[in-house]
C-alpha cells in the first residue's frame, strides 16, 4: 500500500511538470520577474560561476561540496538566491584563504565564518546500514532533528531535499536526477554530514515563482491549474507518510527550469537588435543545459533522436554546420544543437594523475576517476564525463584504459 502511494506521488509530480510545460508553451513570458531562483537547479558547470576559483581549482571541477552547502544555506533561510549562489559563496571562502590547492576546505569552521547562520554540525557520518532502507532512515533521523543533510555519493556531494519512505530526494550539483538511489549505486553512497541552519529543517523546501506574462495571455488558467496540481501533491504527500511532517509545496516543489537558470539567458536574449550569429568550433563540448539535449540523425529533419546528452556529459564535435555539430555516438553519426553546449577549449597538457590541474594527484582526482569509471558503464561510446586530455592524465597505468588498476595506482600515490 505504501509503495502504491509513493508511486502515485511520483506520477503527480510528473503530471505537474507536464502541466507547467504545456502552459509554458502557450503563455510566452514577456519578461521574467523572479522572486527567487530555485536553488535546486544550481549546477557546478553553470557558466555564471563555473570558473570561480577554489584554491588551485574551480567550482566547475571541484565545487559539489560547497554548492551543496550553499543549497542548505538557502533552504534554511540564511541566504536568498537574489544575492547568493555557489559563486558568491566560493569567492568569499577563496578570499578568506579557506581552500587548499586542491579545493578542499582547510577548516570546516570557515563555512560558519562565511555564513554565520550555517555550521557543519557533524563530521562525516559513515552509514551503519548497507541497504537503501537503512541509509534513508539514518539520514531522516538527522532531518527530524531539524538539521540539514548533504550526502557523499562516490566522492561527489549532493543536498538531501527530503525523504519519503525509502526514497531520498536530492538536489545534485552535477545532474537533474532527484532520486538518489536511482541515480547512484547503493555501494557508492557511503557517508553524510549534518548542518545546522538559520531555521530548523522542516521538510521539502517550498518555493514561489513569479513571472509576468504577455498582456494577450490569460493568467487565470495557468494559476488555477498549477494551484490545483500543487494542492493534490501536498495532499498525496501528507497521506503517504502520516508519521512525518506535512510537506507544503508552494507553486511547485519541482521548478520549471525555464524560469530558473535559463531565465538569465532568456532575459538577456530579448533585444530589439539582432545579435551577430555565434561562430562554433569543432572540438569537445560540455552539455550545460538543464534538460536533456537530443542528438538527431538528421540535422534538418529533427524527428529521430539517436541519443540524448545530460548535464555534465562531454562529446566530441568533428565538424560544424551553422549552429549544429556533427558527433558520433554509439557508432552512429548525429547532429546536436551547439547553443545548448559549452566549448571545452583547446586540449591541455596535464601532468599524469592531475586531472583537475591543481598541482597534485590526490583524492579529488581519484573521485573524478571513480565517477568516470561508474559513468562509463552506462554512457554510450562517444559520450564521457572527462575531456580527452583529462582521460589521458587519469591513465596512470598507460594502458589506454581507465579502470581499477588506475584506481590502485592513485591510492598508492595518495598513501605515499
C-alpha positions as CSV (number, residue, x, y, z in Angstrom):
1,X,0.0,0.0,0.0
2,X,2.8,2.4,0.9
3,X,4.6,1.6,-2.3
4,X,1.5,2.3,-4.3
5,X,1.1,5.7,-2.6
6,X,4.7,6.7,-3.3
7,X,4.3,5.6,-7.0
8,X,1.2,7.9,-7.1
9,X,3.2,10.8,-5.7
10,X,5.8,10.4,-8.5
11,X,3.1,10.3,-11.1
12,X,1.6,13.5,-9.6
13,X,5.0,15.2,-9.7
14,X,5.4,14.2,-13.3
15,X,1.9,15.4,-14.1
16,X,2.7,18.8,-12.5
17,X,5.8,19.1,-14.6
18,X,3.8,18.3,-17.7
19,X,1.1,20.9,-16.8
20,X,3.8,23.6,-16.3
21,X,5.5,22.6,-19.5
22,X,2.2,22.8,-21.5
23,X,1.4,26.3,-20.2
24,X,5.0,27.5,-20.7
25,X,4.5,26.8,-24.4
26,X,1.1,28.6,-24.6
27,X,1.9,31.6,-22.5
28,X,5.1,33.2,-23.6
29,X,6.6,35.4,-20.9
30,X,7.4,38.9,-21.9
31,X,10.0,39.2,-19.2
32,X,10.8,37.3,-16.0
33,X,10.2,38.8,-12.6
34,X,11.5,36.0,-10.4
35,X,11.0,36.4,-6.7
36,X,13.6,33.7,-6.2
37,X,15.6,31.1,-8.2
38,X,15.2,27.5,-7.2
39,X,18.5,26.6,-5.6
40,X,17.8,23.0,-6.5
41,X,18.7,23.9,-10.1
42,X,22.2,25.1,-9.2
43,X,24.9,23.2,-11.0
44,X,28.7,23.2,-10.8
45,X,29.1,23.8,-14.6
46,X,26.8,26.9,-14.6
47,X,28.6,29.5,-16.7
48,X,27.8,32.2,-14.1
49,X,30.2,30.7,-11.5
50,X,31.8,27.6,-13.0
51,X,35.2,29.3,-13.4
52,X,35.2,30.8,-9.9
53,X,38.4,29.9,-8.1
54,X,38.6,27.5,-5.2
55,X,42.3,27.4,-4.3
56,X,44.0,25.9,-7.3
57,X,40.8,24.6,-8.9
58,X,37.3,25.9,-9.8
59,X,33.7,25.4,-8.9
60,X,33.2,23.6,-12.2
61,X,35.8,21.0,-11.3
62,X,35.5,20.6,-7.5
63,X,32.5,22.6,-6.3
64,X,29.9,19.9,-5.4
65,X,30.6,20.2,-1.7
66,X,30.3,24.0,-1.4
67,X,27.3,24.0,-3.8
68,X,25.5,21.5,-1.6
69,X,26.3,23.7,1.5
70,X,25.1,26.8,-0.4
71,X,21.8,24.9,-1.1
72,X,21.4,24.2,2.7
73,X,22.1,27.9,3.4
74,X,19.2,29.0,1.2
75,X,16.9,26.2,2.4
76,X,17.4,27.3,6.0
77,X,16.6,30.9,5.2
78,X,20.2,32.1,6.0
79,X,20.6,33.4,2.4
80,X,18.4,34.4,-0.5
81,X,19.1,33.4,-4.2
82,X,18.7,37.0,-5.2
83,X,22.2,37.8,-4.0
84,X,23.7,34.5,-3.0
85,X,24.8,31.5,-5.1
86,X,27.7,29.0,-5.3
87,X,29.9,31.6,-7.0
88,X,29.3,34.2,-4.3
89,X,30.0,31.5,-1.6
90,X,33.1,30.2,-3.3
91,X,34.5,33.7,-3.8
92,X,34.0,34.6,-0.1
93,X,35.7,31.4,1.0
94,X,38.5,31.8,-1.5
95,X,39.1,35.4,-0.4
96,X,39.4,34.1,3.1
97,X,42.1,31.6,2.0
98,X,39.8,28.7,3.1
99,X,40.7,26.3,0.3
100,X,43.7,24.1,-0.1
101,X,45.4,24.0,-3.5
102,X,43.1,21.0,-4.4
103,X,39.9,22.9,-3.5
104,X,39.3,21.2,-0.1
105,X,38.2,23.3,2.9
106,X,41.2,23.6,5.2
107,X,38.8,24.0,8.1
108,X,35.1,23.4,8.2
109,X,34.7,26.3,10.6
110,X,35.3,28.6,7.6
111,X,31.8,27.8,6.4
112,X,30.5,29.5,9.6
113,X,32.8,32.5,9.1
114,X,31.5,32.9,5.5
115,X,27.8,32.4,6.5
116,X,27.4,32.9,10.3
117,X,24.0,31.3,10.4
118,X,25.3,28.0,9.0
119,X,27.6,25.5,10.7
120,X,28.7,21.9,10.0
121,X,27.3,20.0,13.0
122,X,28.9,16.7,12.4
123,X,32.0,15.1,10.9
124,X,31.5,12.6,8.1
125,X,28.9,10.1,9.4
126,X,29.5,6.7,7.7
127,X,26.4,4.6,7.2
128,X,25.9,1.7,9.6
129,X,23.3,0.2,7.3
130,X,24.2,-1.4,4.0
131,X,20.8,-1.1,2.2
132,X,18.7,1.7,0.9
133,X,16.0,1.5,3.7
134,X,18.6,1.7,6.5
135,X,20.6,4.6,4.9
136,X,17.4,6.6,4.3
137,X,16.4,6.1,7.9
138,X,19.8,7.2,9.2
139,X,19.6,10.4,7.2
140,X,16.0,11.0,8.1
141,X,16.9,10.8,11.8
142,X,19.0,13.9,11.4
143,X,16.4,15.7,9.3
144,X,13.9,15.0,12.0
145,X,16.2,16.7,14.5
146,X,15.9,19.9,12.3
147,X,19.4,19.5,10.7
148,X,20.1,19.7,7.0
149,X,21.9,16.8,5.3
150,X,24.4,16.6,2.5
151,X,25.4,13.1,1.3
152,X,28.5,11.7,-0.4
153,X,27.8,9.6,-3.4
154,X,31.1,8.1,-4.8
155,X,33.2,11.1,-3.8
156,X,30.5,13.6,-5.0
157,X,28.3,15.6,-2.7
158,X,24.6,16.3,-3.1
159,X,22.0,18.1,-1.0
160,X,19.1,16.0,0.6
161,X,15.9,17.8,0.0
162,X,13.6,15.3,1.7
163,X,12.9,11.7,2.4
164,X,9.6,9.8,1.7
165,X,9.6,6.2,2.8
166,X,12.8,4.7,1.4
167,X,13.2,7.3,-1.3
168,X,15.8,10.0,-0.8
169,X,15.1,13.1,-2.9
170,X,18.2,15.2,-3.7
171,X,19.4,18.3,-5.4
172,X,22.5,17.2,-7.3
173,X,25.1,19.8,-8.3
174,X,26.1,17.6,-11.3
175,X,22.7,16.5,-12.8
176,X,19.0,16.7,-12.8
177,X,18.1,13.3,-11.2
178,X,16.2,13.7,-8.0
179,X,16.0,10.2,-6.6
180,X,19.4,9.4,-5.1
181,X,19.2,5.6,-5.1
182,X,18.2,5.5,-8.7
183,X,20.9,7.9,-9.8
184,X,23.7,6.3,-7.8
185,X,24.7,2.8,-6.9
186,X,23.9,1.9,-3.3
187,X,27.5,0.9,-2.7
188,X,28.8,4.3,-3.7
189,X,26.5,6.1,-1.1
190,X,29.0,6.0,1.8
191,X,28.5,8.8,4.3
192,X,26.8,12.1,5.0
193,X,27.1,15.3,7.0
194,X,24.5,17.2,9.0
195,X,24.4,21.0,9.0
196,X,22.7,23.5,11.4
197,X,20.9,26.3,9.6
198,X,19.3,29.6,10.5
199,X,15.9,27.8,10.8
200,X,15.4,24.1,11.5
201,X,14.8,21.7,8.6
202,X,11.0,21.2,8.3
203,X,10.5,19.3,5.1
204,X,10.9,19.8,1.3
205,X,11.7,23.5,0.6
206,X,8.6,25.4,-0.7
207,X,9.2,27.9,-3.5
208,X,7.0,30.5,-5.1
209,X,7.9,31.5,-8.6
210,X,6.5,34.7,-10.1
211,X,6.6,35.6,-13.7
212,X,4.9,38.3,-15.8
213,X,3.2,37.1,-18.9
214,X,2.2,38.8,-22.2
215,X,-0.8,41.1,-21.9
216,X,-2.6,38.9,-24.6
217,X,-2.3,35.9,-22.3
218,X,-4.8,34.9,-19.7
219,X,-3.0,34.2,-16.4
220,X,-6.1,32.7,-14.8
221,X,-5.9,29.3,-16.4
222,X,-2.2,28.9,-15.6
223,X,-2.6,30.0,-12.0
224,X,-5.6,27.8,-11.2
225,X,-4.3,24.7,-13.0
226,X,-0.9,24.9,-11.2
227,X,-2.6,25.5,-7.8
228,X,-4.9,22.5,-8.3
229,X,-1.9,20.2,-9.2
230,X,0.1,21.6,-6.3
231,X,-2.7,21.0,-3.8
232,X,-3.1,17.4,-5.0
233,X,0.6,16.8,-4.5
234,X,0.6,18.3,-1.0
235,X,-2.4,16.1,0.0
236,X,-0.8,12.9,-1.5
237,X,2.5,13.5,0.3
238,X,0.8,14.0,3.6
239,X,-1.2,10.8,3.1
240,X,1.9,8.8,2.1
241,X,3.5,9.2,5.5
242,X,1.2,10.1,8.3
243,X,4.1,9.9,10.8
244,X,6.1,12.6,9.1
245,X,5.6,16.4,9.0
246,X,3.2,17.6,6.3
247,X,5.2,18.9,3.3
248,X,4.0,22.1,1.7
249,X,4.8,22.7,-1.9
250,X,4.2,26.3,-3.0
251,X,3.6,26.5,-6.7
252,X,5.9,23.5,-7.3
253,X,8.5,21.6,-5.4
254,X,10.0,20.8,-8.8
255,X,10.6,24.0,-10.6
256,X,10.1,24.6,-14.3
257,X,13.7,25.1,-15.4
258,X,12.7,27.7,-18.0
259,X,12.2,30.1,-15.0
260,X,15.4,29.4,-13.3
261,X,18.9,29.1,-14.7
262,X,17.9,29.8,-18.2
263,X,15.9,32.9,-17.2
264,X,19.1,34.9,-17.0
265,X,20.0,33.9,-20.6
266,X,16.4,34.4,-21.8
267,X,16.1,37.9,-20.3
268,X,19.4,39.0,-21.9
269,X,18.3,37.5,-25.2
270,X,15.2,39.7,-25.5
271,X,16.5,42.6,-27.5
272,X,15.3,44.9,-30.3
273,X,18.6,44.5,-32.2
274,X,19.7,41.2,-33.7
275,X,23.0,39.9,-32.4
276,X,25.6,38.5,-34.7
277,X,25.5,34.7,-35.1
278,X,27.9,32.9,-32.8
279,X,30.8,31.0,-34.5
280,X,31.2,27.5,-33.3
281,X,34.4,25.4,-33.5
282,X,35.0,21.7,-33.8
283,X,36.3,20.1,-30.6
284,X,35.0,18.9,-27.3
285,X,31.9,20.3,-25.7
286,X,30.2,20.2,-22.2
287,X,26.5,19.7,-22.0
288,X,25.4,22.7,-19.8
289,X,21.6,22.6,-20.5
290,X,19.4,21.6,-17.5
291,X,17.3,19.4,-19.7
292,X,18.4,16.5,-21.9
293,X,19.8,17.6,-25.3
294,X,18.8,15.3,-28.2
295,X,21.3,14.1,-30.8
296,X,19.4,13.8,-34.1
297,X,20.1,11.5,-37.0
298,X,19.3,14.3,-39.5
299,X,20.1,18.0,-38.8
300,X,17.2,19.3,-40.9
301,X,14.6,16.7,-40.1
302,X,14.7,16.5,-36.3
303,X,12.4,13.6,-35.7
304,X,14.7,10.7,-35.0
305,X,16.9,11.0,-31.8
306,X,19.8,8.6,-31.7
307,X,20.9,9.7,-28.2
308,X,20.5,12.4,-25.5
309,X,23.1,14.2,-23.5
310,X,22.6,15.1,-19.9
311,X,24.1,17.9,-17.8
312,X,27.9,17.4,-17.5
313,X,28.3,15.0,-20.4
314,X,31.1,15.7,-22.8
315,X,31.0,14.9,-26.5
316,X,33.5,15.5,-29.4
317,X,32.2,17.6,-32.3
318,X,34.0,16.5,-35.5
319,X,32.5,19.2,-37.8
320,X,30.3,22.2,-37.6
321,X,27.4,23.4,-39.8
322,X,26.0,26.7,-38.6
323,X,24.9,26.1,-35.0
324,X,24.9,22.4,-35.3
325,X,27.8,20.0,-34.6
326,X,28.4,16.6,-36.1
327,X,29.1,13.9,-33.5
328,X,29.4,10.1,-33.4
329,X,27.7,8.3,-30.6
330,X,27.3,4.6,-30.2
331,X,28.8,4.1,-33.7
332,X,26.1,6.4,-35.3
333,X,26.5,9.8,-36.9
334,X,24.3,12.5,-35.5
335,X,23.8,16.3,-35.1
336,X,23.4,18.3,-32.0
337,X,22.5,22.0,-31.2
338,X,25.7,23.6,-30.1
339,X,23.9,26.6,-28.5
340,X,23.0,24.2,-25.7
341,X,26.6,23.1,-25.1
342,X,29.7,24.8,-23.9
343,X,33.0,24.6,-25.8
344,X,35.6,22.9,-23.6
345,X,38.5,24.8,-25.2
346,X,41.8,23.6,-26.7
347,X,43.4,20.4,-25.5
348,X,45.5,21.0,-22.3
349,X,48.8,19.3,-21.3
350,X,48.1,17.8,-17.8
351,X,50.6,16.1,-15.5
352,X,49.9,12.4,-15.1
353,X,47.2,11.9,-12.4
354,X,46.4,15.6,-12.1
355,X,43.0,15.6,-13.7
356,X,41.8,18.9,-12.1
357,X,45.1,20.7,-12.7
358,X,45.6,21.7,-9.1
359,X,49.3,20.7,-9.0
360,X,48.9,17.2,-7.4
361,X,47.3,13.8,-8.0
362,X,45.2,13.4,-4.9
363,X,41.8,12.2,-3.6
364,X,40.0,14.8,-5.6
365,X,41.4,13.4,-8.8
366,X,40.6,9.9,-7.5
367,X,37.0,10.9,-7.0
368,X,36.9,12.0,-10.7
369,X,38.3,8.7,-11.8
370,X,35.7,6.8,-9.8
371,X,32.9,8.9,-11.3
372,X,34.4,8.3,-14.8
373,X,34.5,4.5,-14.3
374,X,31.0,4.4,-12.9
375,X,29.5,6.6,-15.7
376,X,31.4,4.8,-18.5
377,X,29.5,1.6,-17.7
378,X,26.2,3.5,-18.6
379,X,27.2,6.0,-21.2
380,X,27.3,5.1,-24.9
381,X,30.6,5.2,-26.8
382,X,31.4,8.8,-27.7
383,X,30.0,10.3,-24.5
384,X,32.1,10.9,-21.4
385,X,32.3,12.9,-18.2
386,X,36.0,13.8,-18.8
387,X,37.7,15.5,-21.7
388,X,40.2,13.5,-23.8
389,X,43.1,15.3,-22.1
390,X,41.7,14.6,-18.6
391,X,41.3,10.9,-19.6
392,X,44.9,10.8,-20.7
393,X,46.0,12.3,-17.4
394,X,43.9,9.7,-15.5
395,X,45.5,6.8,-17.3
396,X,48.4,6.3,-14.7
397,X,49.0,2.7,-16.0
398,X,49.4,3.9,-19.5
399,X,47.4,1.0,-21.0
400,X,44.9,3.3,-22.7
401,X,42.0,2.2,-20.4
402,X,40.8,3.8,-17.1
403,X,40.0,1.0,-14.7
404,X,40.7,-0.4,-11.2
405,X,44.4,-0.6,-12.0
406,X,44.5,3.2,-12.2
407,X,42.4,3.5,-9.0
408,X,45.0,1.3,-7.2
409,X,47.9,3.5,-8.6
410,X,46.1,6.6,-7.3
411,X,45.7,5.0,-3.9
412,X,49.4,4.2,-3.8
413,X,50.3,7.8,-4.6
414,X,47.9,9.2,-2.0
415,X,49.1,6.8,0.7
416,X,52.7,7.7,-0.1
